[in-house]
Amino acid sequence: QVQLVESGGGLVQAGGSLRLSCAASGSVFVIASMGWYRQAPGKQRELVATITRSGSTNYADSVKGRFTISRDNAKNTVYLQMNSLKPEDTAVYYCKMIIPGDYWGQGTQVTVSS
């Protein structure tokens, strides 16, 4: 059983920055592959970024150069640093443990105003 607790969402102006955090319970985080997803109103959920247990990362083309995913195994936490935010980044952002198993956080709202 894994629980993911997210924080850091909120309202920011275009061009601003936010850092999302996702804290995982249990002892499996150190071997886990983690991801951030987002879902905008009326849109399907999409992959934003992933990070493996070794720190290898991948990003959606829409966020490359602006977003950075990272992890702190000592804190069982994965982060998403979001810079140069655009209104089209507005969405509910979800943390996911991809490996082992599939676990989702409850989501945190990010709203970017123009």
URHUDA-V951444 format. One record per helix or strand of 2 or more residues. SS is the DSSP state (a for helix, b for strand). FROM is the first residue (numbers start at 1). TO is the last residue. If there is no record, write none. Layout:
[[SS/FROM/TO] [SS/FROM/TO]]
//
This chain:
[[b/4/7] [b/10/13] [b/18/24] [a/29/31] [b/33/39] [b/46/51] [b/57/59] [b/67/72] [a/73/75] [b/77/82] [a/87/89] [b/91/99] [b/103/104] [b/108/113]]
//
